[in-house]
Amino acid sequence: MIFTNTSEKDFDNKFNDLLSRGKMDIEHVSGIVGNIINEIKKDKNSALKAHIAKFDKWTPQNDDDLKIDTKLMQQAYDVLDADLKNSLHLAYERIKAYHEKQKPKSWFDTESNGTILGQKVTPVDSAGLYIPGGKAAYPSSLLMNVIPAQVAGVEKIVVCTPTPDNEPNELLLAACHLCGVSEVYKVGGASAIAAMAYGTETIPKVDVITGPGNIFVATAKKMVFGDVNIDMIAGPSEIGILADESANTNHLAIDMLSQAEHDEMASSILITPSQRIADEVKVEIEKWLLKLPREEIARKSIEERGAIIVTKDMDEAVKLMNEIAPEHLEVATNNPFELLASIKHAGAIFLGHYTPEAVGDYVAGPNHTLPTGGTAKFYSPLGVENFMKKSSIISFSSAAINEIGEACALIANTESLTAHEQSVRVRLK
């Protein structure tokens, strides 16, 4: 773990290491991913089956084996523990309510000369959602991807998820039933992204692909972008925490580990002007690590990619955190809303001592598919707009074209685009 103070001589070097935390060695795997994509484009289902046999350790006997039967989803839902079922329903309703507020609207504006300008917002026809399923299954990711697509009005929703040993996760199946998803395919990794991007005999081509994944999934999304739209290129999970003297160090430690337990590449970063807070959190982290079932993963993450930084004041802490632009940002201070205006870059902001990042993963309502690795400086969380597109609306009357047409023709003339110029002039009185 980096344990440092901004007054140290080598602080800049240590901080620059943090800023490069999200870099993935995409070049190293791009050749492998490129071959996978080309094989899917060429051989479609037969390539899919070969990849499943190689990576997921089971061999589909026919094309029907690629798809999960909706009866299995129903069965998984029916036998779900009642409390867990209620929790999933709570999450579903809160996520849906939040995303319904995001839905953009079409609009029109009429000028006095008869000009009508506007914007028409429509959903994409189809969306492909990738849900991880290798080391663990994430039904919460299904809800976070399906619900905004449904709110947007997408007619065809396709889900791909890896199923090692041909054993779909029961909770994921139950979540599929809850969301009303009927097209779920047992395909993972770059193969799934390629299948949704270009289509096979079984899996349809889609317009947009969303969802998190490992470096192979991220690389595949980057390589198919342009043939389809994507949400973002997401890397390992991360959390940033701003804390003052009022923070509970036990809470801070477990919040940092809530990201570290995801995988060894996750980043957990605490920035505080309090040396006491920094020292105590370091001790509390070790206490918590000994209690975690995923201690080995969390320990490696904290040791290799964790950081605690002590600053001269909170203003400096906020400035550094804006440079980091974390995926998740907790503000553990007495008056967190006072800092909100100063926070410019973060995927999701959790304000106050009773708002752990984990509530955002499951039941708060906002989407947990967020930009990582500093890309929160220019990317936004997954939302309804990822599944919609806009068309400009333009309508000119005779009076309107005569009022501003000469200016249009003149600009076209200066660009030596004569047909452009004349297409306007022929309409002028």
N, C-alpha and C positions, 0 to 999 in steps of 0.2 A: 504494500500500500504506500502511496505517496502521502507522507505526513509532513507538511511544510508550512512556512509562514511567508507572506509576501515580502517581508523585509530581508529574506535570505538572498545571498548573492546569486545563487543559481536558480532562483525561483522561475525566471522566464523560461529556462530550458525545461523544467519540470512541467510548467503549465502548457508549453507547446506539445509535450508528449500527450497531455490530456486532450488537447484539441484534435489530435490525430487518432483518437480512440476508435472512431467509427469507420476508419478506412478498412475496406474489405479487399482481399487480394483477388479481385474479379478477373484480372488478367490471367492469373494462374489457372483458373477453372474455365475460362471462356472457351478454350479449345474443346474441352470435354462437353460443355453445355452446347456449343455450336454443333457438335456431332450428334448429340441427342436430338436437337431441334430438327436437323436435316433428316435424320432417320424417321422421325414422326411425320414430317412433311411428305416423305417419299413412301414409306411403308405403312403409315397410319396404325391401324389396330394391331397388326402383326408386330410392329416395333414396340407398341405399348406393352403387349404381352411379354415380349422379351425383356423389356426394362423392368417390369414388375417381377419377373422371375429372378432377375439379377439383383435388384435393390430391395425388394420386399419379401423375398424368399418364399414365393408361392407362384404357381403357374395357372393362369386362367385357361380353362378348357375350351371356352368359346366366347363370343362377343358378349353374350348375356352375363357372363361372370364379372364383367367390368362394372356393372351397375348394381347398386344396393337396392334390394326389394323394399318397397314402401311398407310392406307388412312387417318387416323386421323393425322399422322405425316405430310403427304403431305399438308393437310388442314391447320394445324397450321403454317407450313412454308409459305404457300401462302398468308396468311393474316397478316404475321408479318410486323410490321412497317419497312419501307424501310431503315431508318438509322440504326435501330437495326440489320436488316438483313445484311447490309453492314459491320457492326461491327463484327458480327459473322463470316462472310466470311474472314475478315481481320485476326481475331484471328485464324481461321482454317488454312489459308495459312502460317502464321508466325510459328505456332506450328508445322505444317508439315515440313516446310523448316528446322527448327531447328533439328527435330528428324531424318530427312533423313541424316544429318551429323553424327548422332550417330551410324548408322547401321554398325555392325562389319562385317568383310569380312573373307571368307575362305582363307587359304593360304597353300602353299606347299614349302618344302625346300629339295633339293637334295644334298646328300653328294657324294664325289668322288667314294666311294666304291659301289654305287648303292642304298644306303638307301634313302628312301623317307619318310619324316615326315611332318605332317601338321595338319590342323584343319579345320573341316567342320562345318559351321554354318548354322543351319536350324531353321525355326520358329516352335513353338508348333502348333499342329493341331487346338486347340480350346482355347479360353480365355473367362472367365466370368468376367464381369465388374460390380462392385457395385456402384451405384450412389445414394447418400443420397436424401431423399425426404420427410422427416418428418416435421421439423420446417420450412424448406425452400427447394427450389429446386435449383440445381446447374448445369445449362447447361454447364458451363465452365469445371466442373469436367468430364462431358461426353466427351468433346473434348480432355481433357488431358489424358483420358484413352483409348479412341477409336483410336486416331491418331497414337500413337506409336505401337499399335497392328497392325494397317493397314500397317504402314511402314515396320514392321517386316515381313509381309506377312502371318499373321494368316488367315486361310481360314474361320473358324467359330467363330463369335463373338456374345456372348450372353450378354445382359444387363438386370440387375434386379434393380428395383427401387420401393420403397414403394409409394402407392397412397392412402393416407387417404381419406375415404369417396368415393373411386372409382373415384377420380377426378385427372387425370394426369395433370401435369403442362404443359401448352401450349408451353412455351418457351423451355422446355426440349424436348417436342415432335418435335418442329421445328429443334432443334439441332440434334436430331436423324435422321431426314430426310436429313439435310445438310451433315451428316457424312455417309449416306448410310447404316444405321443400320436397319435391318429388324426384328431381334429377340429381342423384349423388353418385359419383363414380369413384371406384377404389384405385385411384391413380395419384401418385405423388411426385414431388421433385420437379426438375426441369421438364420431364415428360408431360406432366399435367399442364404446365404453362403452355408448352408447344401445342398440345392437343386442343386446348381452348382457343389458342390464337389462330390455328390453321384448320382445325376440324379433322375428325376421323370418321370412319363408317358409323361409329357409335356416339362419340362426343361431338356436339355441334360447335362450330366456330362462333365466337362471341364478339361483342363490340368493345367491351372493357373488362379488364382483369384486375381484381383487387385481392388483398390478403397478404399476411406475413409469411415468412419462410426462411430457410437457411440460405447460405451463400449461393447455392446452385439455383434456388428459386429466384433469388434477387437478380442474379446474372441473367437468367432466362427472361425475366420480365424486362430487363434493360434491353435485351437483344430483340425481343418481339415488339417493343414499343415503336409505334409508327404503323405497323400492320394492325395493331389494336391499341386502345388507350390503356393506361395503367394508373394506379393510384399514386404510388411512390416506390422508390428503391429503399426498402427498410433494412437496417442492420440489427446488430444485437441490442437488446433492451438496456435502458439506462434510467437512472434517477439522479436529479440534482436536488439538494436541500439547502435552503437559506435558513439559518437559525440564530436567534439571539439568546440572551441569558434566561429568558422565560421558558425555553424549550425543555422537554423531558428527554434526557439523554438515552433512557431505555427505549423510548419510542423511536428516537432518531436511529438508533443502532438497528432495530429490527426492520425499520423502513428501508434502510440501505440494503439489508440482506434480502428484502422482499424482491429486489431486482437481481441481486447476486445469485439467488437460487435458480433463476431461469436457465442460465448456462455460463460456462467459464468465460465467455467473451463479454458478458454484461458489465456495465460500468455503474458505480455508485459513488457519488461525489457530494461531500458536505463542505459548505463554505460558511464560516462564522467569524465574527469579530471577537469571540470569547475563547481564550485559551483553555479555560476550565471545561467548557462544553466539548472542545476538541479532544482533550485528554480523557474525559469520562466516556465519550462515545467509543473511543478506541478500545477501552477496557470492556465496555458493554458488548461490543461486537464479538469479542472472543467468548464471552459468557454465552451469548446466543448461539454462536456457531456450534458449540458442543451439544446443543439441544436439537439441532436441525437434522432431519432424515437425509436431506441433500447437502450435508456438511461439506463433502468433498468438492462438489461443484461450487457451492457458495464461497468456500475458503479460497479456492483458486481464483475466482472472480475478484474477490476483495483484495487478495494479495497482489495480483498482477494488474488489476484495472481499477482498483478503488483509490479514493483520495480524500484527505481531510485537509482543508486549507484554512489558515487563520489570517484574517485581514485586519487592517488598522481600524476600519469602521464598516458599517453596513452598506454605505454607498459604494465602497470598493468591492464588497462582496457581490452586490447586484451587478456591477460593471463586469466582473469576471464571469458571473453566471450568464450574462447576456452573450458573452463571447463563446461560452460553451454551448448555449442554445440546447438545453437538454430535452429529451423526449418527455419526461415527467419532471415537474418542478414543484416541490413542496415548499411552502413559506411558513415555517414554524416560528412565528413571532407573535408578540402580544397584539400588535395592530397590523395584521397582514395586508389589509386593504390599502394602507398607506403606502405600501411598496408597489402595489399593482401598476400604477402609472409608469413606474420606472422599469418594469419588466417588459422587454421588447420581444424576446425570442424564447419560446418554449412550446412544446406540443400541447401539453395540458398543464394548467396551474392549479395547485391544490392549496387552498388558503386556510390557515389556522391549525391549532394543535389537535383538532379532532377530525382531520381530513386526511387520512393516510392514502397513499397512492392506490392501494388495493381496492378502495371503494370505486375508483374510476375504472378498474379492470372489469368490474362485475355489475354493480347495481346503481351507480350514480345516475347514469343516463348518457352523458357524452361518450363519443366513440373512443375506444382504447387502441385503435389502429392509428399510430402516431409517427411523425417524422423523427428519425434518429440521427446520430452522428453529426449533429450541428445543422442538419438540413431544415430544422424548424425556423431557420432564418429566411427560408423561401418556400417551404411546404406547409400545408395545413393538415389537420386531422382528416381522416376519412369521413365523408359526410354525404348527404343527399346529392350535392352538386357533382360528386364524382360519377353519378349515374344519370346525369342529365346534360343536355347541351343547349346552346342558345342560338337562335336565328335572328338576324336583324330584320326589321320590317321597315320598308320605305315605300311611300306612295306620294307622288307629286301631282298637283293639279296643273292646269294650263297656266293659271296665274302664278303658281309657285315656280314653274320652270322658266317662265319669262322674267321673274324677279331675280333669280340667282343663276340662271343658266349661262349668262355671258361670262361670269367669273369662272364657272366650270370650264367653259370652252377655252378661255384664255390660258388657264393652267395646263390643259391638255395640249394646247398649241406650243407652249414653252417646252413641253416634253417630247415634241415632234411626233405625237400620236394623233395623226390626222383623222382617222376614223372615229376616235374618241371625240374629238372636237366636233366633227360634222354630225355625229349622232345626237349631239345636243342642239347644234345650230338649226338642224332641219325642223326642230320643234318650236323654235322661237318665232315670234311674230315679226 
